[in-house]
Amino acid sequence: MKKVEVYTQPDCPPCSIVKQMLQHYSVAFTEYNIQEDFKARDRLVYDYNAYSTPTVVVDGVAVVGFDPEKLQELLGIQE
């Protein structure tokens, strides 16, 4: 099973959409709210060189923004 992390913040419509997509495909993920979790925000910036949400990390590969095609590719989801 792939390790999936989702970096989000409140009032972020694309964050809600990416979580719905992952739930639709029954992908287990850990969510980090970067406005509440400062360590997660530091990981987002320093480990993944990302400055926006949503950022989805699949086995260490960061997808910044809502990119369903890239997520499907990394997760092995076929339509």
PDB file as gemmi writes it, atoms N, CA and C in Angstrom:
CRYST1    1.000    1.000    1.000  90.00  90.00  90.00 P 1                      
ATOM      1  N   MET A   1       0.831  -1.168   0.000  1.00  0.00           N  
ATOM      2  CA  MET A   1       0.000   0.000   0.000  1.00  0.00           C  
ATOM      3  C   MET A   1       0.889   1.249   0.000  1.00  0.00           C  
ATOM      4  N   LYS A   2       0.512   2.219  -0.795  1.00  0.00           N  
ATOM      5  CA  LYS A   2       1.298   3.438  -0.927  1.00  0.00           C  
ATOM      6  C   LYS A   2       1.028   4.375   0.244  1.00  0.00           C  
ATOM      7  N   LYS A   3       2.063   5.112   0.634  1.00  0.00           N  
ATOM      8  CA  LYS A   3       1.913   6.111   1.686  1.00  0.00           C  
ATOM      9  C   LYS A   3       1.468   7.406   1.022  1.00  0.00           C  
ATOM     10  N   VAL A   4       0.297   7.913   1.435  1.00  0.00           N  
ATOM     11  CA  VAL A   4      -0.277   9.112   0.834  1.00  0.00           C  
ATOM     12  C   VAL A   4      -0.506  10.148   1.932  1.00  0.00           C  
ATOM     13  N   GLU A   5       0.058  11.335   1.714  1.00  0.00           N  
ATOM     14  CA  GLU A   5      -0.120  12.451   2.627  1.00  0.00           C  
ATOM     15  C   GLU A   5      -0.760  13.596   1.844  1.00  0.00           C  
ATOM     16  N   VAL A   6      -1.729  14.269   2.469  1.00  0.00           N  
ATOM     17  CA  VAL A   6      -2.410  15.388   1.829  1.00  0.00           C  
ATOM     18  C   VAL A   6      -2.229  16.610   2.725  1.00  0.00           C  
ATOM     19  N   TYR A   7      -1.586  17.636   2.176  1.00  0.00           N  
ATOM     20  CA  TYR A   7      -1.362  18.887   2.895  1.00  0.00           C  
ATOM     21  C   TYR A   7      -2.448  19.865   2.467  1.00  0.00           C  
ATOM     22  N   THR A   8      -3.220  20.346   3.452  1.00  0.00           N  
ATOM     23  CA  THR A   8      -4.388  21.176   3.179  1.00  0.00           C  
ATOM     24  C   THR A   8      -4.397  22.396   4.094  1.00  0.00           C  
ATOM     25  N   GLN A   9      -5.407  23.240   3.864  1.00  0.00           N  
ATOM     26  CA  GLN A   9      -5.710  24.331   4.777  1.00  0.00           C  
ATOM     27  C   GLN A   9      -7.193  24.637   4.658  1.00  0.00           C  
ATOM     28  N   PRO A  10      -7.767  25.271   5.686  1.00  0.00           N  
ATOM     29  CA  PRO A  10      -9.194  25.583   5.649  1.00  0.00           C  
ATOM     30  C   PRO A  10      -9.546  26.503   4.477  1.00  0.00           C  
ATOM     31  N   ASP A  11     -10.789  26.418   4.050  1.00  0.00           N  
ATOM     32  CA  ASP A  11     -11.305  27.270   2.972  1.00  0.00           C  
ATOM     33  C   ASP A  11     -10.513  27.122   1.681  1.00  0.00           C  
ATOM     34  N   CYS A  12     -10.135  25.896   1.363  1.00  0.00           N  
ATOM     35  CA  CYS A  12      -9.378  25.585   0.150  1.00  0.00           C  
ATOM     36  C   CYS A  12     -10.232  24.616  -0.679  1.00  0.00           C  
ATOM     37  N   PRO A  13     -11.033  25.141  -1.625  1.00  0.00           N  
ATOM     38  CA  PRO A  13     -11.893  24.248  -2.411  1.00  0.00           C  
ATOM     39  C   PRO A  13     -11.138  23.126  -3.132  1.00  0.00           C  
ATOM     40  N   PRO A  14      -9.960  23.381  -3.733  1.00  0.00           N  
ATOM     41  CA  PRO A  14      -9.250  22.267  -4.371  1.00  0.00           C  
ATOM     42  C   PRO A  14      -8.827  21.184  -3.369  1.00  0.00           C  
ATOM     43  N   CYS A  15      -8.585  21.584  -2.115  1.00  0.00           N  
ATOM     44  CA  CYS A  15      -8.241  20.597  -1.084  1.00  0.00           C  
ATOM     45  C   CYS A  15      -9.410  19.637  -0.869  1.00  0.00           C  
ATOM     46  N   SER A  16     -10.604  20.185  -0.795  1.00  0.00           N  
ATOM     47  CA  SER A  16     -11.790  19.348  -0.617  1.00  0.00           C  
ATOM     48  C   SER A  16     -11.976  18.409  -1.796  1.00  0.00           C  
ATOM     49  N   ILE A  17     -11.733  18.903  -2.992  1.00  0.00           N  
ATOM     50  CA  ILE A  17     -11.905  18.082  -4.198  1.00  0.00           C  
ATOM     51  C   ILE A  17     -10.904  16.937  -4.223  1.00  0.00           C  
ATOM     52  N   VAL A  18      -9.648  17.213  -3.891  1.00  0.00           N  
ATOM     53  CA  VAL A  18      -8.645  16.147  -3.930  1.00  0.00           C  
ATOM     54  C   VAL A  18      -8.956  15.086  -2.873  1.00  0.00           C  
ATOM     55  N   LYS A  19      -9.436  15.501  -1.703  1.00  0.00           N  
ATOM     56  CA  LYS A  19      -9.799  14.514  -0.676  1.00  0.00           C  
ATOM     57  C   LYS A  19     -10.988  13.666  -1.132  1.00  0.00           C  
ATOM     58  N   GLN A  20     -11.965  14.299  -1.775  1.00  0.00           N  
ATOM     59  CA  GLN A  20     -13.107  13.551  -2.302  1.00  0.00           C  
ATOM     60  C   GLN A  20     -12.659  12.541  -3.353  1.00  0.00           C  
ATOM     61  N   MET A  21     -11.733  12.947  -4.203  1.00  0.00           N  
ATOM     62  CA  MET A  21     -11.223  12.031  -5.226  1.00  0.00           C  
ATOM     63  C   MET A  21     -10.550  10.818  -4.580  1.00  0.00           C  
ATOM     64  N   LEU A  22      -9.697  11.064  -3.601  1.00  0.00           N  
ATOM     65  CA  LEU A  22      -9.002   9.961  -2.936  1.00  0.00           C  
ATOM     66  C   LEU A  22     -10.002   9.050  -2.225  1.00  0.00           C  
ATOM     67  N   GLN A  23     -10.996   9.621  -1.582  1.00  0.00           N  
ATOM     68  CA  GLN A  23     -12.019   8.811  -0.916  1.00  0.00           C  
ATOM     69  C   GLN A  23     -12.824   8.006  -1.930  1.00  0.00           C  
ATOM     70  N   HIS A  24     -13.122   8.611  -3.080  1.00  0.00           N  
ATOM     71  CA  HIS A  24     -13.865   7.924  -4.134  1.00  0.00           C  
ATOM     72  C   HIS A  24     -13.141   6.648  -4.576  1.00  0.00           C  
ATOM     73  N   TYR A  25     -11.827   6.715  -4.663  1.00  0.00           N  
ATOM     74  CA  TYR A  25     -11.026   5.566  -5.077  1.00  0.00           C  
ATOM     75  C   TYR A  25     -10.553   4.725  -3.888  1.00  0.00           C  
ATOM     76  N   SER A  26     -11.081   4.995  -2.708  1.00  0.00           N  
ATOM     77  CA  SER A  26     -10.746   4.251  -1.483  1.00  0.00           C  
ATOM     78  C   SER A  26      -9.250   4.264  -1.183  1.00  0.00           C  
ATOM     79  N   VAL A  27      -8.639   5.421  -1.387  1.00  0.00           N  
ATOM     80  CA  VAL A  27      -7.219   5.588  -1.092  1.00  0.00           C  
ATOM     81  C   VAL A  27      -7.088   6.118   0.333  1.00  0.00           C  
ATOM     82  N   ALA A  28      -6.388   5.380   1.158  1.00  0.00           N  
ATOM     83  CA  ALA A  28      -6.144   5.820   2.530  1.00  0.00           C  
ATOM     84  C   ALA A  28      -5.087   6.921   2.506  1.00  0.00           C  
ATOM     85  N   PHE A  29      -5.316   7.973   3.293  1.00  0.00           N  
ATOM     86  CA  PHE A  29      -4.360   9.073   3.326  1.00  0.00           C  
ATOM     87  C   PHE A  29      -4.357   9.713   4.702  1.00  0.00           C  
ATOM     88  N   THR A  30      -3.261  10.398   4.979  1.00  0.00           N  
ATOM     89  CA  THR A  30      -3.144  11.189   6.200  1.00  0.00           C  
ATOM     90  C   THR A  30      -3.212  12.648   5.793  1.00  0.00           C  
ATOM     91  N   GLU A  31      -4.086  13.395   6.458  1.00  0.00           N  
ATOM     92  CA  GLU A  31      -4.253  14.808   6.139  1.00  0.00           C  
ATOM     93  C   GLU A  31      -3.517  15.659   7.156  1.00  0.00           C  
ATOM     94  N   TYR A  32      -2.836  16.683   6.655  1.00  0.00           N  
ATOM     95  CA  TYR A  32      -2.145  17.645   7.508  1.00  0.00           C  
ATOM     96  C   TYR A  32      -2.662  19.044   7.186  1.00  0.00           C  
ATOM     97  N   ASN A  33      -3.213  19.721   8.178  1.00  0.00           N  
ATOM     98  CA  ASN A  33      -3.673  21.099   8.042  1.00  0.00           C  
ATOM     99  C   ASN A  33      -2.482  21.999   8.350  1.00  0.00           C  
ATOM    100  N   ILE A  34      -1.940  22.662   7.336  1.00  0.00           N  
ATOM    101  CA  ILE A  34      -0.710  23.421   7.523  1.00  0.00           C  
ATOM    102  C   ILE A  34      -0.908  24.702   8.329  1.00  0.00           C  
ATOM    103  N   GLN A  35      -2.155  25.119   8.531  1.00  0.00           N  
ATOM    104  CA  GLN A  35      -2.385  26.295   9.376  1.00  0.00           C  
ATOM    105  C   GLN A  35      -2.358  25.939  10.859  1.00  0.00           C  
ATOM    106  N   GLU A  36      -2.573  24.664  11.168  1.00  0.00           N  
ATOM    107  CA  GLU A  36      -2.565  24.224  12.568  1.00  0.00           C  
ATOM    108  C   GLU A  36      -1.303  23.444  12.920  1.00  0.00           C  
ATOM    109  N   ASP A  37      -0.727  22.768  11.952  1.00  0.00           N  
ATOM    110  CA  ASP A  37       0.414  21.879  12.179  1.00  0.00           C  
ATOM    111  C   ASP A  37       1.664  22.508  11.555  1.00  0.00           C  
ATOM    112  N   PHE A  38       2.436  23.205  12.382  1.00  0.00           N  
ATOM    113  CA  PHE A  38       3.590  23.938  11.868  1.00  0.00           C  
ATOM    114  C   PHE A  38       4.706  23.013  11.385  1.00  0.00           C  
ATOM    115  N   LYS A  39       4.828  21.844  12.000  1.00  0.00           N  
ATOM    116  CA  LYS A  39       5.817  20.875  11.520  1.00  0.00           C  
ATOM    117  C   LYS A  39       5.452  20.385  10.121  1.00  0.00           C  
ATOM    118  N   ALA A  40       4.166  20.183   9.890  1.00  0.00           N  
ATOM    119  CA  ALA A  40       3.711  19.771   8.558  1.00  0.00           C  
ATOM    120  C   ALA A  40       3.979  20.878   7.543  1.00  0.00           C  
ATOM    121  N   ARG A  41       3.747  22.122   7.944  1.00  0.00           N  
ATOM    122  CA  ARG A  41       4.017  23.248   7.030  1.00  0.00           C  
ATOM    123  C   ARG A  41       5.501  23.305   6.685  1.00  0.00           C  
ATOM    124  N   ASP A  42       6.358  23.067   7.662  1.00  0.00           N  
ATOM    125  CA  ASP A  42       7.799  23.052   7.391  1.00  0.00           C  
ATOM    126  C   ASP A  42       8.166  21.913   6.447  1.00  0.00           C  
ATOM    127  N   ARG A  43       7.571  20.731   6.639  1.00  0.00           N  
ATOM    128  CA  ARG A  43       7.831  19.607   5.717  1.00  0.00           C  
ATOM    129  C   ARG A  43       7.413  19.976   4.308  1.00  0.00           C  
ATOM    130  N   LEU A  44       6.245  20.590   4.191  1.00  0.00           N  
ATOM    131  CA  LEU A  44       5.726  20.980   2.884  1.00  0.00           C  
ATOM    132  C   LEU A  44       6.724  21.889   2.168  1.00  0.00           C  
ATOM    133  N   VAL A  45       7.220  22.873   2.879  1.00  0.00           N  
ATOM    134  CA  VAL A  45       8.120  23.860   2.267  1.00  0.00           C  
ATOM    135  C   VAL A  45       9.525  23.301   2.069  1.00  0.00           C  
ATOM    136  N   TYR A  46      10.096  22.727   3.108  1.00  0.00           N  
ATOM    137  CA  TYR A  46      11.507  22.348   3.057  1.00  0.00           C  
ATOM    138  C   TYR A  46      11.762  20.974   2.438  1.00  0.00           C  
ATOM    139  N   ASP A  47      10.873  20.020   2.662  1.00  0.00           N  
ATOM    140  CA  ASP A  47      11.083  18.676   2.105  1.00  0.00           C  
ATOM    141  C   ASP A  47      10.564  18.556   0.676  1.00  0.00           C  
ATOM    142  N   TYR A  48       9.444  19.242   0.394  1.00  0.00           N  
ATOM    143  CA  TYR A  48       8.797  19.064  -0.914  1.00  0.00           C  
ATOM    144  C   TYR A  48       8.834  20.315  -1.782  1.00  0.00           C  
ATOM    145  N   ASN A  49       9.438  21.399  -1.268  1.00  0.00           N  
ATOM    146  CA  ASN A  49       9.573  22.644  -2.028  1.00  0.00           C  
ATOM    147  C   ASN A  49       8.226  23.112  -2.582  1.00  0.00           C  
ATOM    148  N   ALA A  50       7.194  22.974  -1.767  1.00  0.00           N  
ATOM    149  CA  ALA A  50       5.837  23.358  -2.166  1.00  0.00           C  
ATOM    150  C   ALA A  50       5.364  24.492  -1.267  1.00  0.00           C  
ATOM    151  N   TYR A  51       4.599  25.395  -1.857  1.00  0.00           N  
ATOM    152  CA  TYR A  51       4.126  26.557  -1.118  1.00  0.00           C  
ATOM    153  C   TYR A  51       2.618  26.737  -1.219  1.00  0.00           C  
ATOM    154  N   SER A  52       1.923  25.744  -1.766  1.00  0.00           N  
ATOM    155  CA  SER A  52       0.478  25.881  -1.925  1.00  0.00           C  
ATOM    156  C   SER A  52      -0.214  24.566  -1.601  1.00  0.00           C  
ATOM    157  N   THR A  53      -1.511  24.691  -1.377  1.00  0.00           N  
ATOM    158  CA  THR A  53      -2.326  23.516  -1.113  1.00  0.00           C  
ATOM    159  C   THR A  53      -3.388  23.411  -2.195  1.00  0.00           C  
ATOM    160  N   PRO A  54      -3.841  22.223  -2.486  1.00  0.00           N  
ATOM    161  CA  PRO A  54      -3.397  20.975  -1.878  1.00  0.00           C  
ATOM    162  C   PRO A  54      -2.058  20.533  -2.455  1.00  0.00           C  
ATOM    163  N   THR A  55      -1.294  19.872  -1.639  1.00  0.00           N  
ATOM    164  CA  THR A  55      -0.126  19.131  -2.096  1.00  0.00           C  
ATOM    165  C   THR A  55      -0.329  17.709  -1.615  1.00  0.00           C  
ATOM    166  N   VAL A  56      -0.260  16.778  -2.552  1.00  0.00           N  
ATOM    167  CA  VAL A  56      -0.414  15.358  -2.227  1.00  0.00           C  
ATOM    168  C   VAL A  56       0.940  14.696  -2.433  1.00  0.00           C  
ATOM    169  N   VAL A  57       1.393  13.964  -1.427  1.00  0.00           N  
ATOM    170  CA  VAL A  57       2.671  13.262  -1.501  1.00  0.00           C  
ATOM    171  C   VAL A  57       2.375  11.767  -1.534  1.00  0.00           C  
ATOM    172  N   VAL A  58       2.795  11.129  -2.618  1.00  0.00           N  
ATOM    173  CA  VAL A  58       2.596   9.687  -2.797  1.00  0.00           C  
ATOM    174  C   VAL A  58       3.971   9.036  -2.787  1.00  0.00           C  
ATOM    175  N   ASP A  59       4.242   8.272  -1.734  1.00  0.00           N  
ATOM    176  CA  ASP A  59       5.541   7.610  -1.582  1.00  0.00           C  
ATOM    177  C   ASP A  59       6.704   8.558  -1.853  1.00  0.00           C  
ATOM    178  N   GLY A  60       6.612   9.769  -1.300  1.00  0.00           N  
ATOM    179  CA  GLY A  60       7.698  10.732  -1.399  1.00  0.00           C  
ATOM    180  C   GLY A  60       7.679  11.626  -2.622  1.00  0.00           C  
ATOM    181  N   VAL A  61       6.751  11.402  -3.536  1.00  0.00           N  
ATOM    182  CA  VAL A  61       6.641  12.236  -4.742  1.00  0.00           C  
ATOM    183  C   VAL A  61       5.511  13.237  -4.538  1.00  0.00           C  
ATOM    184  N   ALA A  62       5.850  14.530  -4.611  1.00  0.00           N  
ATOM    185  CA  ALA A  62       4.871  15.580  -4.350  1.00  0.00           C  
ATOM    186  C   ALA A  62       4.160  16.004  -5.633  1.00  0.00           C  
ATOM    187  N   VAL A  63       2.830  16.107  -5.520  1.00  0.00           N  
ATOM    188  CA  VAL A  63       1.996  16.647  -6.595  1.00  0.00           C  
ATOM    189  C   VAL A  63       1.375  17.921  -6.026  1.00  0.00           C  
ATOM    190  N   VAL A  64       1.816  19.064  -6.554  1.00  0.00           N  
ATOM    191  CA  VAL A  64       1.357  20.352  -6.056  1.00  0.00           C  
ATOM    192  C   VAL A  64       0.148  20.796  -6.870  1.00  0.00           C  
ATOM    193  N   GLY A  65      -0.928  21.158  -6.158  1.00  0.00           N  
ATOM    194  CA  GLY A  65      -2.159  21.538  -6.836  1.00  0.00           C  
ATOM    195  C   GLY A  65      -2.985  20.309  -7.166  1.00  0.00           C  
ATOM    196  N   PHE A  66      -4.147  20.546  -7.728  1.00  0.00           N  
ATOM    197  CA  PHE A  66      -5.038  19.430  -8.081  1.00  0.00           C  
ATOM    198  C   PHE A  66      -4.708  18.965  -9.486  1.00  0.00           C  
ATOM    199  N   ASP A  67      -4.055  17.811  -9.576  1.00  0.00           N  
ATOM    200  CA  ASP A  67      -3.643  17.224 -10.850  1.00  0.00           C  
ATOM    201  C   ASP A  67      -4.121  15.767 -10.865  1.00  0.00           C  
ATOM    202  N   PRO A  68      -5.406  15.554 -11.224  1.00  0.00           N  
ATOM    203  CA  PRO A  68      -5.964  14.203 -11.130  1.00  0.00           C  
ATOM    204  C   PRO A  68      -5.236  13.181 -11.992  1.00  0.00           C  
ATOM    205  N   GLU A  69      -4.761  13.580 -13.155  1.00  0.00           N  
ATOM    206  CA  GLU A  69      -4.066  12.625 -14.028  1.00  0.00           C  
ATOM    207  C   GLU A  69      -2.773  12.135 -13.383  1.00  0.00           C  
ATOM    208  N   LYS A  70      -2.006  13.049 -12.809  1.00  0.00           N  
ATOM    209  CA  LYS A  70      -0.751  12.672 -12.151  1.00  0.00           C  
ATOM    210  C   LYS A  70      -1.035  11.806 -10.922  1.00  0.00           C  
ATOM    211  N   LEU A  71      -2.057  12.149 -10.161  1.00  0.00           N  
ATOM    212  CA  LEU A  71      -2.400  11.338  -8.993  1.00  0.00           C  
ATOM    213  C   LEU A  71      -2.819   9.932  -9.395  1.00  0.00           C  
ATOM    214  N   GLN A  72      -3.637   9.825 -10.438  1.00  0.00           N  
ATOM    215  CA  GLN A  72      -4.055   8.503 -10.906  1.00  0.00           C  
ATOM    216  C   GLN A  72      -2.854   7.688 -11.351  1.00  0.00           C  
ATOM    217  N   GLU A  73      -1.908   8.333 -12.013  1.00  0.00           N  
ATOM    218  CA  GLU A  73      -0.704   7.638 -12.460  1.00  0.00           C  
ATOM    219  C   GLU A  73       0.109   7.136 -11.259  1.00  0.00           C  
ATOM    220  N   LEU A  74       0.350   7.999 -10.285  1.00  0.00           N  
ATOM    221  CA  LEU A  74       1.149   7.611  -9.119  1.00  0.00           C  
ATOM    222  C   LEU A  74       0.459   6.544  -8.270  1.00  0.00           C  
ATOM    223  N   LEU A  75      -0.870   6.579  -8.234  1.00  0.00           N  
ATOM    224  CA  LEU A  75      -1.624   5.637  -7.407  1.00  0.00           C  
ATOM    225  C   LEU A  75      -2.014   4.370  -8.161  1.00  0.00           C  
ATOM    226  N   GLY A  76      -1.731   4.328  -9.469  1.00  0.00           N  
ATOM    227  CA  GLY A  76      -2.083   3.140 -10.264  1.00  0.00           C  
ATOM    228  C   GLY A  76      -3.577   3.004 -10.484  1.00  0.00           C  
ATOM    229  N   ILE A  77      -4.278   4.128 -10.558  1.00  0.00           N  
ATOM    230  CA  ILE A  77      -5.730   4.113 -10.772  1.00  0.00           C  
ATOM    231  C   ILE A  77      -5.998   4.217 -12.266  1.00  0.00           C  
ATOM    232  N   GLN A  78      -6.788   3.294 -12.754  1.00  0.00           N  
ATOM    233  CA  GLN A  78      -7.156   3.327 -14.164  1.00  0.00           C  
ATOM    234  C   GLN A  78      -8.645   3.477 -14.277  1.00  0.00           C  
ATOM    235  N   GLU A  79      -9.065   4.333 -15.195  1.00  0.00           N  
ATOM    236  CA  GLU A  79     -10.507   4.556 -15.430  1.00  0.00           C  
ATOM    237  C   GLU A  79     -11.002   3.588 -16.474  1.00  0.00           C  
TER     238      GLU A  79                                                      
END                                                                             
